[in-house]
Amino acid sequence: MARQRKKSDLPTKVCPVCDRPFTWRKKWSQCWDEVKYCSDRCRRRKQSNN
């Protein structure tokens, strides 16, 4: 059985809309390089500001 990582050991990014850090999630495992926003709400806010 694989050892689990601590949450503090996971990669993080900063959301360009709210400037808050967010950590890697398993559902982003295949597309982590393309993830820019921490949530759908931030993604919508960024699109409406353009």
N, C-alpha and C positions, 0 to 999 in steps of 0.2 A: 504494500500500500504506500502511495506517495505521501511525503510529508507536506502538510499545508503551510502556506506562507503566512506570515503575520501581515496584517493590513498595512502596517507601516513600511513593509518591504515592497509593496506593490508600486508600480510606476504611477506618477501623477502628472497632470497637466493643469494649466490655468485657463479658465473660461474667458474668452475675449469680451464677453458681454457683461458678466457680473464680477469679473476679476477674482473669482473664488477658485481655490484648487479642488480638483476632483480626481478620484483614483480609478484605476483600471477595474473594469467589471468583466465577468466571464462572458457575457453576451457580446462584448467588444473584442474578444480574443482574436477574431479573424480580421477586424478592421480598425485596430487601435491607431494606426498611423493616420487614418482619415477622420477620426473623431476630433471635433473642434469644440463642441459645446457640451456643457454639463447636463443639459436637460432639453426637452422639447420646447419648454417655455423660452429658454434663452435662444434657441434656434429661431423661433418665431419672432422674437423681439429684434434679432439681428436682421432678419429678412424685411421686416416692416420699416426699419430705419434706413434702408438703402434707397 
